[in-house]
């Protein structure tokens, strides 16, 4: 698909009923699985074919609670609700304060290391080997499912390091991240020249720049896409709070604006997993519920973007 028609591309992902199956004409990695527990939509990682649930859990700000045992236990409760609702991917970074330690604490408390798709980053201008070792100690995991060069910092040193770790069996997937729409062109250059497993970008019904070229490129090259800031760090859902949901939300089994936004994202064939963050267990379960029910078609996605665009 060298030339990209966004509308035609999205029409390929039209809803095929309550199981949320994608059209059979898409590559296998872009199709949802009907065998997932509780009918949670699964997306395949293109480079490996492994399936992961279509909604993950972020930890920026929300898990930076230091040594406060009450707040640490609250974060563990969020993780518990997330896992119980069918979630797997938890994402963090060395720049997120105590979040890595808190995740490790939660995994210990819940005995959940066999349930998590561990996702973190290397964030240093120099050689990241020492930092990665510290991150591993904080999570208390021997092998990460995914490590990413965070915001392209030190990419010339750290991307080769991650590929070497993968080749030696110390790491399962390699990725690169950006956020807030920054350095998009630099990320695209890396995507064209390196065989990445994942990229992570900012995307939501307001911030749609990645739809024009980056998402189609990821789809073409078989690169999984993690979406950060799906709620604009909470400001988007805060702006929508108190506004009535559109009538069509009921048809999509969306009971909140958060679910409607997540459904908008996961219906895009190139998107693998948005990673909303939260401090509330009920919200973690609510977010995971967005990965059940009908999958949106192109027309419905445009309706959602239009409605939200007017309200915010």
C-alpha positions as CSV (number, residue, x, y, z in Angstrom):
1,X,0.0,0.0,0.0
2,X,2.5,2.6,-1.2
3,X,-0.1,5.3,-1.9
4,X,-2.4,5.9,1.1
5,X,-6.0,6.7,0.9
6,X,-7.1,7.3,4.5
7,X,-10.8,6.8,4.0
8,X,-10.3,3.6,2.0
9,X,-7.8,2.3,4.6
10,X,-10.2,2.9,7.5
11,X,-13.2,1.4,5.6
12,X,-11.3,-1.8,5.6
13,X,-11.7,-2.0,9.4
14,X,-15.5,-1.6,9.4
15,X,-17.4,-3.3,12.2
16,X,-18.3,-7.0,11.7
17,X,-20.6,-7.3,14.7
18,X,-20.3,-7.5,18.5
19,X,-17.0,-9.5,18.5
20,X,-15.3,-6.5,16.8
21,X,-13.6,-8.6,14.1
22,X,-11.7,-6.7,11.4
23,X,-12.2,-7.3,7.7
24,X,-10.5,-10.5,6.5
25,X,-8.7,-8.5,3.8
26,X,-6.3,-7.0,6.3
27,X,-3.1,-8.7,7.3
28,X,-3.4,-11.1,10.1
29,X,-1.6,-8.8,12.5
30,X,-4.2,-6.1,12.0
31,X,-7.1,-8.4,12.8
32,X,-8.7,-8.8,16.2
33,X,-9.0,-12.2,17.8
34,X,-12.4,-13.7,18.7
35,X,-10.7,-16.1,21.1
36,X,-9.7,-13.5,23.7
37,X,-10.9,-13.8,27.3
38,X,-14.1,-11.8,27.9
39,X,-14.1,-10.9,24.2
40,X,-11.4,-8.2,24.8
41,X,-10.1,-7.2,21.3
42,X,-6.6,-8.5,20.7
43,X,-4.2,-6.9,18.3
44,X,-1.2,-8.7,16.8
45,X,2.3,-7.4,16.9
46,X,3.2,-7.4,13.2
47,X,6.8,-8.5,13.6
48,X,6.1,-11.5,15.8
49,X,2.4,-12.3,15.4
50,X,1.9,-12.3,19.2
51,X,-1.4,-10.9,20.4
52,X,-1.9,-8.3,23.1
53,X,-5.1,-6.7,24.4
54,X,-6.0,-3.5,22.5
55,X,-5.8,-1.2,25.6
56,X,-2.9,-0.9,27.9
57,X,-2.0,1.1,31.0
58,X,0.3,4.1,31.3
59,X,2.1,5.3,34.4
60,X,3.2,8.8,33.7
61,X,2.4,11.1,36.7
62,X,-0.2,8.6,38.1
63,X,2.3,6.1,39.5
64,X,4.9,8.7,40.7
65,X,3.8,8.3,44.3
66,X,7.2,7.8,46.0
67,X,7.2,5.7,49.2
68,X,3.7,6.5,50.3
69,X,2.3,3.0,51.1
70,X,-1.3,4.1,50.8
71,X,-0.7,5.5,47.3
72,X,1.4,2.5,46.3
73,X,-1.4,0.2,47.3
74,X,-3.8,2.3,45.3
75,X,-1.6,1.9,42.3
76,X,-1.5,-1.8,42.9
77,X,-5.3,-1.8,43.0
78,X,-5.3,0.0,39.6
79,X,-3.1,-2.7,38.2
80,X,-5.3,-5.4,39.7
81,X,-8.4,-4.0,38.1
82,X,-6.5,-3.7,34.8
83,X,-5.4,-7.3,34.8
84,X,-8.7,-8.6,35.9
85,X,-10.4,-6.8,33.0
86,X,-8.0,-8.5,30.5
87,X,-5.2,-6.0,30.3
88,X,-1.5,-6.8,29.9
89,X,0.7,-3.9,28.6
90,X,2.0,-1.6,31.3
91,X,4.3,1.2,30.1
92,X,6.8,3.3,32.1
93,X,10.0,5.2,31.8
94,X,13.0,6.3,33.9
95,X,11.7,9.9,33.6
96,X,8.5,9.0,35.5
97,X,9.9,9.4,39.0
98,X,9.1,6.4,41.2
99,X,6.7,4.8,38.7
100,X,9.0,1.9,37.9
101,X,9.5,1.0,41.6
102,X,5.7,1.3,42.1
103,X,5.0,-1.1,39.2
104,X,7.5,-3.5,40.7
105,X,5.8,-3.2,44.0
106,X,2.4,-3.9,42.4
107,X,3.6,-6.9,40.5
108,X,5.1,-8.3,43.7
109,X,1.9,-7.7,45.7
110,X,-0.3,-9.2,42.9
111,X,2.0,-12.0,41.9
112,X,1.3,-10.8,38.4
113,X,4.7,-11.0,36.5
114,X,3.3,-13.8,34.3
115,X,0.3,-11.5,33.4
116,X,2.2,-8.3,32.3
117,X,3.5,-7.3,28.9
118,X,6.4,-5.2,30.4
119,X,7.1,-2.1,28.5
120,X,9.7,0.6,29.4
121,X,12.2,3.0,27.9
122,X,15.8,4.0,27.9
123,X,16.2,7.8,28.4
124,X,19.8,9.0,28.3
125,X,22.1,10.7,25.9
126,X,24.9,8.2,26.6
127,X,25.1,4.4,26.7
128,X,21.8,3.2,28.3
129,X,23.0,-0.2,29.5
130,X,23.4,0.9,33.2
131,X,20.0,2.6,33.1
132,X,18.3,-0.4,31.6
133,X,19.9,-2.6,34.4
134,X,18.4,-0.2,37.0
135,X,15.0,-0.3,35.3
136,X,15.1,-4.1,35.4
137,X,15.9,-4.0,39.1
138,X,13.0,-1.7,39.8
139,X,10.5,-3.8,37.9
140,X,12.2,-7.0,39.1
141,X,12.0,-8.6,35.7
142,X,14.8,-10.5,33.9
143,X,13.6,-9.8,30.3
144,X,11.4,-6.9,29.1
145,X,8.8,-7.5,26.5
146,X,9.6,-4.1,25.0
147,X,12.2,-1.4,25.5
148,X,12.0,1.9,23.6
149,X,14.3,4.8,22.9
150,X,12.4,7.5,24.7
151,X,11.8,10.7,22.7
152,X,14.7,9.7,20.4
153,X,17.2,10.7,23.1
154,X,20.6,9.2,22.4
155,X,19.1,7.1,19.6
156,X,22.5,6.6,17.8
157,X,23.9,4.9,20.9
158,X,20.8,3.3,22.4
159,X,18.9,1.8,19.4
160,X,21.9,-0.4,18.5
161,X,22.1,-1.4,22.1
162,X,18.5,-2.5,22.1
163,X,18.9,-4.4,18.9
164,X,21.9,-6.1,20.3
165,X,20.0,-7.1,23.4
166,X,17.2,-8.5,21.3
167,X,19.7,-10.5,19.2
168,X,21.2,-11.9,22.4
169,X,17.8,-13.0,23.8
170,X,17.8,-10.3,26.5
171,X,14.9,-8.4,25.1
172,X,11.8,-9.4,23.0
173,X,10.9,-6.2,21.1
174,X,12.5,-2.9,20.2
175,X,10.8,0.5,19.8
176,X,11.2,4.3,19.6
177,X,8.9,6.9,21.1
178,X,7.8,10.5,20.6
179,X,5.1,12.5,22.3
180,X,3.1,15.7,22.0
181,X,3.6,15.6,18.2
182,X,7.3,16.5,18.5
183,X,10.0,15.3,16.2
184,X,7.6,13.4,13.9
185,X,9.8,13.8,10.9
186,X,12.8,12.4,12.8
187,X,10.7,9.4,13.9
188,X,9.6,8.8,10.4
189,X,13.2,8.7,9.2
190,X,14.0,6.0,11.8
191,X,10.9,4.0,10.8
192,X,12.1,4.0,7.2
193,X,15.6,2.9,8.0
194,X,15.3,0.5,10.9
195,X,13.3,-2.7,11.4
196,X,11.4,-1.5,14.5
197,X,8.9,-3.7,16.3
198,X,7.1,-0.7,17.9
199,X,6.7,3.0,17.7
200,X,4.9,5.2,20.3
201,X,3.2,8.4,19.4
202,X,0.6,10.9,20.6
203,X,-2.8,10.4,18.9
204,X,-6.4,11.2,19.8
205,X,-9.5,12.7,18.1
206,X,-8.0,16.2,18.4
207,X,-4.3,15.4,17.6
208,X,-4.6,13.6,14.3
209,X,-1.4,14.6,12.4
210,X,-0.1,11.0,12.6
211,X,-3.0,9.9,10.4
212,X,-1.6,11.6,7.4
213,X,1.6,9.7,7.0
214,X,3.1,8.1,10.1
215,X,0.3,5.6,10.8
216,X,0.1,4.4,7.2
217,X,3.9,4.0,7.2
218,X,3.7,1.9,10.3
219,X,1.0,-0.2,8.7
220,X,3.0,-0.6,5.5
221,X,6.2,-1.6,7.4
222,X,4.5,-3.8,9.9
223,X,5.4,-1.7,13.0
224,X,3.1,-1.9,16.0
225,X,1.8,1.5,17.3
226,X,1.4,2.4,20.9
227,X,-0.7,5.6,21.5
228,X,0.3,7.9,24.3
229,X,-1.7,10.8,25.6
230,X,-5.1,9.4,24.3
231,X,-6.9,11.8,26.6
232,X,-4.3,14.6,26.3
233,X,-3.0,13.9,29.8
234,X,-6.6,14.0,31.1
235,X,-7.4,17.5,29.8
236,X,-9.5,16.1,27.0
237,X,-11.8,14.1,29.2
238,X,-12.0,16.9,31.7
239,X,-13.2,19.3,28.9
240,X,-15.8,16.7,27.9
241,X,-17.0,16.0,31.5
242,X,-20.7,16.9,31.9
243,X,-21.3,16.9,28.2
244,X,-23.9,14.4,27.1
245,X,-22.7,11.5,25.0
246,X,-23.8,11.5,21.3
247,X,-26.8,9.2,20.7
248,X,-24.7,6.8,18.6
249,X,-22.5,6.0,21.6
250,X,-25.1,3.5,22.8
251,X,-24.8,1.6,19.5
252,X,-21.0,1.3,20.1
253,X,-21.5,0.2,23.7
254,X,-19.6,3.2,24.9
255,X,-20.7,4.5,28.3
256,X,-18.3,7.3,28.7
257,X,-16.2,9.8,26.7
258,X,-13.1,7.9,27.7
259,X,-14.5,4.7,26.1
260,X,-15.6,6.6,23.0
261,X,-12.1,8.0,22.5
262,X,-10.4,4.7,23.1
263,X,-12.8,3.0,20.6
264,X,-11.9,5.7,18.1
265,X,-8.2,4.9,18.5
266,X,-8.3,1.1,18.5
267,X,-10.5,0.9,15.4
268,X,-7.6,2.3,13.4
269,X,-5.9,-0.7,11.7
270,X,-2.4,0.6,12.4
271,X,-3.0,1.2,16.1
272,X,-2.0,-1.6,18.4
273,X,-2.5,-0.3,21.9
274,X,-3.4,3.1,23.5
275,X,-2.0,3.4,27.1
276,X,-4.3,5.7,29.2
277,X,-3.1,6.4,32.7
278,X,-5.4,6.5,35.8
279,X,-5.3,6.6,39.6
280,X,-8.7,4.9,39.9
281,X,-9.3,1.1,39.6
282,X,-12.8,1.7,38.2
283,X,-11.4,3.8,35.4
284,X,-8.8,1.1,34.6
285,X,-11.7,-1.4,34.2
286,X,-13.7,1.1,32.2
287,X,-10.8,1.8,29.8
288,X,-10.4,-1.9,29.2
289,X,-14.1,-2.3,28.5
290,X,-13.5,0.0,25.4
291,X,-11.8,-3.0,23.8
292,X,-15.0,-5.0,23.8
293,X,-18.1,-4.6,21.6
294,X,-18.4,-3.4,18.0
295,X,-15.4,-1.9,16.2
296,X,-16.0,1.5,14.5
297,X,-16.0,2.0,10.8
298,X,-14.5,5.1,9.1
299,X,-17.8,7.0,9.1
300,X,-18.3,6.6,12.8
301,X,-14.7,7.6,13.6
302,X,-15.2,10.8,11.7
303,X,-18.4,11.5,13.6
304,X,-16.6,11.1,16.9
305,X,-13.8,13.4,15.8
306,X,-16.3,16.0,14.6
307,X,-18.4,15.9,17.8
308,X,-15.4,16.2,20.1
309,X,-13.9,18.9,17.9
310,X,-17.0,21.0,18.4
311,X,-17.2,20.4,22.1
312,X,-13.5,21.2,23.0
